[in-house]
Amino acid sequence: MQEIQQSSFKKSLGLVPGTVVYVGKKNTTDVSIELFDYDESFMEEHELHSIDDAYQYIDSKPITWLNINGLGHTQTIEKLGAYCNLHPLIMEDIVNTHQRPKIDEYDNYLFVVLKMLYFNEEHELCIEHVSLVLGDGYVLSFQESDGDVFDSIRNRIRNNKGRIRTMGADYLLYTLMDAIVDNYFNLIEVVGDKIEELEDMLFENTSTDAITFEIQGLKREILKIRRAVFPLREVVNKLEKNEHKLVIKKTRLYLRDLYDHIIQVSENVEIYREMTWSLMDMYMTTISNKMNEVMKVLTIIATIFIPLTFLAGIYGMNFENIPELKFKYGYYIFWAVLLLIFIALLMYFKRKKWL
């Protein structure tokens, strides 16, 4: 099946609004369609090969969760959007990975955009575009590629744990958002460990020139996290405050708790952002202190040799009538005076605790 797969943001410029063009880098060869259909008394789980097989479940009364991995398969997404009567602008935002977190309200459904954040095996920050559509009795989730933070929700549905199978689709939407936000705490903890490690290196004077690149990289990571987390506060707040017919009052209580979690994550991000900025100041201070130590040693050496050089300059002049030139032990007396001045200055610096 030939489908549009675009990875450059520039390729979406100049197109008609509502054009479904994938803007991202995570192109997958095969689309993955995962479906859960459940209520309190039964549950079905399927791996679908065609999006057409999902329509019968979307129209059924039990709660349906349809998860699609692979935003590059735009034809599949367009077919599902047409069946669910999604607005063309919604379809465009689903495959546009540059879209910031937001919520759009329509009469028959809600559209939410989030960012799923995680560190890969190379300890690099990865940002995955996730879109959620809440309809009457169903939730559609769209991800860029396989792998997510929803395994706990899958297990709760399979094993009928908690209240997820006794609640509606709006609660399922909440649990998906909550899973993404909970993973933010793990992410923030890793960032905090990185900051503490860099601080220890700076305090213990074990840092190298490469630490500046590490600090700059950490600053960029925190800015990316901030751009993903901060707009989500408005999204959850709007979802909790607006009285949409698809979100019942009981679910809004859980959304209020989710909003508190977002605020907590946002505060931690701001704290770590300030700490990261201070790391560079700390590094520059450390470099200045090292330079001051070097200058201090050089100044002490220069101070010691100034009087010695002065005496050596006087007695190195080519005048014949220098009285001390005729002394029998003048050479030894000269060295004794130099050593005495040297020792006296060392003792003075020692007493001042400059050494």
Phi, psi and omega per residue, in radians:
M1 nan 2.141 3.140
Q2 -1.497 2.191 -3.137
E3 -2.364 2.767 3.137
I4 -1.290 2.226 3.100
Q5 -2.331 1.807 -3.119
Q6 -2.070 2.388 -3.120
S7 -2.058 -0.062 -3.095
S8 -1.845 2.340 3.122
F9 -1.106 -0.552 -3.101
K10 -1.164 -0.469 -3.094
K11 -1.214 -0.278 3.131
S12 -1.628 -0.097 -3.134
L13 -1.321 2.475 3.086
G14 1.450 -0.032 3.127
L15 -1.462 2.798 3.105
V16 -1.153 2.345 3.100
P17 -0.955 2.329 -3.105
G18 1.722 -0.032 3.094
T19 -1.272 2.249 -3.077
V20 -1.546 1.704 3.131
V21 -2.244 2.127 -3.124
Y22 -1.222 2.157 3.086
V23 -1.991 1.719 -3.108
G24 3.115 -3.091 -3.063
K25 -2.075 -0.137 -3.035
K26 -1.702 1.177 3.091
N27 -1.340 2.353 3.123
T28 -2.059 2.588 -3.092
T29 -1.269 -0.637 -3.102
D30 -2.163 2.494 3.072
V31 -1.472 2.469 3.117
S32 -1.966 2.138 -3.119
I33 -2.068 1.997 -3.094
E34 -2.005 2.331 -3.060
L35 -2.320 2.338 2.975
F36 -2.103 2.235 3.090
D37 -2.189 2.121 -2.970
Y38 -2.719 2.829 2.828
D39 -2.591 -2.836 -3.041
E40 -1.191 -0.448 -3.019
S41 -1.804 -0.343 -3.126
F42 -2.602 2.898 -3.139
M43 -2.652 2.384 3.041
E44 -2.209 2.426 3.099
E45 -2.222 2.309 -3.068
H46 -2.445 2.575 2.908
E47 -1.846 1.900 -3.030
L48 -1.587 2.548 3.112
H49 -1.707 -0.308 -3.140
S50 -2.446 2.493 -3.137
I51 -1.171 -0.385 3.128
D52 -1.104 -0.496 -3.130
D53 -1.237 -0.255 -3.089
A54 -1.496 -0.309 -3.015
Y55 -1.082 -0.681 -3.109
Q56 -1.125 -0.539 3.137
Y57 -1.362 -0.631 3.126
I58 -1.103 -0.620 -3.117
D59 -1.432 -0.187 -3.097
S60 -1.380 2.863 -3.082
K61 -1.279 -0.678 -3.138
P62 -1.056 2.929 3.137
I63 -1.296 2.349 -3.135
T64 -2.138 2.267 3.014
W65 -2.024 2.033 3.132
L66 -1.968 2.021 -3.100
N67 -1.953 2.155 -3.110
I68 -2.014 2.155 3.082
N69 -1.875 2.169 3.129
G70 2.044 1.443 -3.104
L71 -1.281 -0.253 3.118
G72 -1.218 -0.298 3.127
H73 -1.527 1.300 -2.995
T74 -1.218 -0.487 3.141
Q75 -1.138 -0.695 3.101
T76 -1.109 -0.748 -3.127
I77 -1.178 -0.690 3.115
E78 -1.117 -0.703 3.126
K79 -1.106 -0.765 3.119
L80 -1.146 -0.726 3.118
G81 -1.088 -0.686 3.116
A82 -1.160 -0.673 -3.136
Y83 -1.181 -0.688 -3.129
C84 -1.526 0.044 3.094
N85 1.054 0.775 3.095
L86 -1.423 2.525 -3.131
H87 -1.142 2.518 3.132
P88 -0.987 -0.614 3.109
L89 -1.167 -0.558 3.056
I90 -1.142 -0.771 3.120
M91 -1.065 -0.671 3.110
E92 -1.128 -0.739 -3.126
D93 -1.209 -0.490 3.140
I94 -1.084 -0.677 -3.077
V95 -1.748 0.030 3.118
N96 -1.688 1.726 -3.050
T97 -1.250 -0.180 3.098
H98 -1.492 -0.063 -3.138
Q99 -1.205 2.275 3.124
R100 -1.305 2.774 3.078
P101 -0.969 2.328 -3.104
K102 -2.821 3.016 3.047
I103 -2.368 2.339 3.060
D104 -2.111 2.342 -3.111
E105 -1.896 2.301 3.035
Y106 -2.226 2.957 -3.058
D107 -1.064 -0.708 -3.003
N108 -1.909 -0.008 3.129
Y109 -2.830 2.875 3.062
L110 -2.093 2.493 -3.137
F111 -2.138 2.196 -3.095
V112 -2.215 2.358 3.064
V113 -2.006 2.278 3.100
L114 -2.329 3.011 3.043
K115 -2.134 2.179 3.077
M116 -1.645 2.112 -3.038
L117 -1.947 2.452 3.078
Y118 -2.852 2.828 3.047
F119 -1.757 2.312 3.127
N120 -1.444 -3.010 -3.089
E121 -1.146 -0.432 3.097
E122 -1.536 0.187 -3.140
H123 1.073 0.532 3.070
E124 -1.732 2.482 3.137
L125 -1.287 2.213 3.110
C126 -2.015 2.388 3.134
I127 -2.089 2.055 -3.126
E128 -1.942 2.321 -3.127
H129 -1.395 2.167 -3.132
V130 -2.204 2.281 3.085
S131 -2.100 2.444 -3.140
L132 -2.222 2.361 3.076
V133 -2.133 2.106 3.093
L134 -1.770 2.044 3.079
G135 -2.043 -2.955 -3.125
D136 -1.336 1.659 3.108
G137 1.542 0.163 3.130
Y138 -2.600 2.749 3.033
V139 -2.295 2.231 3.049
L140 -1.839 2.272 3.089
S141 -2.160 2.364 -3.104
F142 -2.137 2.208 -3.136
Q143 -2.217 2.772 -3.121
E144 -1.263 -0.691 -3.063
S145 -2.667 3.057 3.140
D146 -1.171 2.687 3.136
G147 1.681 2.129 -3.127
D148 -2.743 -2.939 -3.110
V149 -1.918 0.370 -3.036
F150 -1.730 0.168 -3.101
D151 -1.074 -0.653 3.134
S152 -1.115 -0.624 3.113
I153 -1.216 -0.703 3.085
R154 -1.038 -0.766 -3.135
N155 -1.154 -0.640 3.109
R156 -1.154 -0.627 3.094
I157 -1.228 -0.778 -3.118
R158 -1.099 -0.766 -3.020
N159 -1.673 0.053 3.125
N160 0.971 0.829 3.117
K161 -1.728 2.563 -3.137
G162 1.274 -2.710 -3.060
R163 -1.920 0.152 -2.997
I164 -1.106 -0.622 -3.110
R165 -1.477 -0.115 3.066
T166 -1.734 -0.098 -3.104
M167 -1.867 3.108 -3.073
G168 -1.621 -2.981 -3.113
A169 -1.182 -0.507 3.117
D170 -1.128 -0.618 3.087
Y171 -1.217 -0.616 3.066
L172 -1.088 -0.726 3.067
L173 -1.032 -0.763 3.112
Y174 -1.052 -0.790 -3.098
T175 -1.119 -0.640 3.099
L176 -1.144 -0.764 3.113
M177 -1.162 -0.688 -3.130
D178 -1.130 -0.659 3.114
A179 -1.100 -0.704 3.120
I180 -1.161 -0.740 -3.126
V181 -1.196 -0.688 3.108
D182 -1.062 -0.611 3.105
N183 -1.188 -0.421 3.053
Y184 -1.042 -0.634 3.137
F185 -1.105 -0.720 3.078
N186 -1.102 -0.691 3.126
L187 -1.119 -0.779 -3.133
I188 -1.114 -0.631 3.115
E189 -1.109 -0.707 3.100
V190 -1.123 -0.734 3.112
V191 -1.088 -0.731 3.105
G192 -1.073 -0.691 3.101
D193 -1.124 -0.667 3.105
K194 -1.104 -0.745 3.141
I195 -1.120 -0.768 3.124
E196 -1.094 -0.682 3.122
E197 -1.111 -0.744 3.114
L198 -1.166 -0.679 3.096
E199 -1.071 -0.760 3.125
D200 -1.083 -0.701 3.117
M201 -1.095 -0.689 -3.131
L202 -1.226 -0.738 -3.127
F203 -1.209 -0.603 -3.104
E204 -1.533 0.055 3.124
N205 0.990 0.609 3.091
T206 -1.836 0.168 -3.103
S207 -1.345 2.702 3.086
T208 -2.081 -3.138 3.130
D209 -1.115 -0.433 -3.119
A210 -1.205 -0.253 -3.096
I211 -1.147 -0.470 3.102
T212 -1.104 -0.673 3.099
F213 -1.198 -0.612 3.102
E214 -1.157 -0.719 3.131
I215 -1.152 -0.758 3.119
Q216 -1.100 -0.705 3.094
G217 -1.113 -0.688 3.114
L218 -1.171 -0.651 3.093
K219 -1.093 -0.731 3.115
R220 -1.139 -0.683 3.111
E221 -1.076 -0.792 -3.107
I222 -1.152 -0.650 3.086
L223 -1.116 -0.674 3.091
K224 -1.143 -0.742 3.105
I225 -1.093 -0.716 -3.134
R226 -1.092 -0.742 3.131
R227 -1.148 -0.472 3.133
A228 -1.468 -0.539 -3.005
V229 -1.577 -0.779 -2.982
F230 -1.072 -0.763 3.112
P231 -1.132 -0.366 -3.100
L232 -1.201 -0.403 3.081
R233 -1.072 -0.785 3.126
E234 -1.146 -0.651 -3.135
V235 -1.080 -0.908 -3.100
V236 -1.170 -0.682 3.132
N237 -1.097 -0.735 3.126
K238 -1.182 -0.671 3.132
L239 -1.155 -0.592 -3.111
E240 -1.412 -0.580 -3.065
K241 -1.461 -0.685 -3.094
N242 -1.294 2.416 -3.086
E243 -1.660 1.256 3.085
H244 -1.392 2.571 -3.056
K245 -1.161 -0.372 -3.117
L246 -1.461 -0.211 -3.117
V247 -1.991 1.980 -3.104
I248 -1.422 2.900 -3.069
K249 -1.097 -0.665 -3.121
K250 -1.092 -0.653 3.133
T251 -1.226 -0.543 -3.136
R252 -1.095 -0.488 3.075
L253 -1.110 -0.703 3.104
Y254 -1.234 -0.618 3.093
L255 -1.130 -0.565 3.082
R256 -1.131 -0.692 3.078
D257 -1.165 -0.660 3.083
L258 -1.099 -0.657 3.105
Y259 -1.103 -0.683 3.083
D260 -1.080 -0.677 3.112
H261 -1.137 -0.701 3.116
I262 -1.102 -0.726 3.114
I263 -1.079 -0.733 3.132
Q264 -1.109 -0.759 3.099
V265 -1.102 -0.737 -3.139
S266 -1.075 -0.732 3.120
E267 -1.118 -0.727 3.113
N268 -1.125 -0.671 3.113
V269 -1.099 -0.734 3.123
E270 -1.128 -0.717 3.122
I271 -1.085 -0.835 -3.122
Y272 -1.185 -0.528 3.087
R273 -1.121 -0.788 3.105
E274 -1.154 -0.680 3.121
M275 -1.124 -0.654 3.138
T276 -1.180 -0.715 3.070
W277 -1.077 -0.655 3.141
S278 -1.253 -0.383 3.111
L279 -1.079 -0.718 3.122
M280 -1.148 -0.699 3.068
D281 -1.086 -0.699 3.121
M282 -1.122 -0.695 3.130
Y283 -1.125 -0.771 3.121
M284 -1.127 -0.637 3.078
T285 -1.121 -0.708 3.116
T286 -1.102 -0.748 3.109
I287 -1.094 -0.717 3.124
S288 -1.121 -0.705 3.113
N289 -1.105 -0.733 3.100
K290 -1.099 -0.721 3.112
M291 -1.136 -0.675 3.099
N292 -1.113 -0.654 3.107
E293 -1.127 -0.725 3.115
V294 -1.125 -0.790 3.128
M295 -1.115 -0.598 3.118
K296 -1.117 -0.797 3.122
V297 -1.104 -0.781 -3.140
L298 -1.123 -0.653 3.122
T299 -1.145 -0.724 3.109
I300 -1.105 -0.764 3.122
I301 -1.091 -0.746 3.135
A302 -1.133 -0.691 -3.141
T303 -1.111 -0.656 3.135
I304 -1.190 -0.721 -3.027
F305 -1.484 -0.200 3.110
I306 -1.087 -0.935 3.119
P307 -1.147 -0.582 3.125
L308 -1.171 -0.717 3.109
T309 -1.162 -0.619 3.109
F310 -1.081 -0.818 3.124
L311 -1.153 -0.741 3.125
A312 -1.100 -0.593 3.112
G313 -1.185 -0.673 -3.133
I314 -1.132 -0.871 -3.083
Y315 -1.439 0.037 3.022
G316 -1.698 0.022 3.121
M317 -1.303 2.659 -3.059
N318 -1.646 0.795 3.029
F319 -1.652 2.451 -3.106
E320 -1.407 -0.491 -3.031
N321 -1.705 0.813 3.000
I322 -1.564 2.047 -2.989
P323 -0.981 -0.699 -3.024
E324 -1.279 -0.179 -3.118
L325 -1.166 -0.414 -3.093
K326 -1.590 -0.068 3.136
F327 -1.198 2.443 3.141
K328 -1.151 -0.701 -3.120
Y329 -1.896 0.452 -3.096
G330 -1.052 -0.694 -3.126
Y331 -1.084 -0.761 -3.104
Y332 -1.243 -0.630 3.098
I333 -1.124 -0.680 3.121
F334 -1.036 -0.808 -3.141
W335 -1.151 -0.625 3.127
A336 -1.143 -0.699 3.111
V337 -1.130 -0.730 3.114
L338 -1.069 -0.811 3.137
L339 -1.111 -0.666 3.133
L340 -1.129 -0.756 3.102
I341 -1.117 -0.728 -3.130
F342 -1.062 -0.844 -3.122
I343 -1.160 -0.694 -3.133
A344 -1.107 -0.731 3.122
L345 -1.170 -0.708 3.096
L346 -1.059 -0.756 3.128
M347 -1.138 -0.643 3.127
Y348 -1.151 -0.802 3.121
F349 -1.124 -0.628 3.106
K350 -1.130 -0.714 -3.118
R351 -1.187 -0.612 3.106
K352 -1.371 -0.050 -3.116
K353 1.055 0.642 3.039
W354 -1.588 -0.153 3.095
L355 -2.059 nan nan
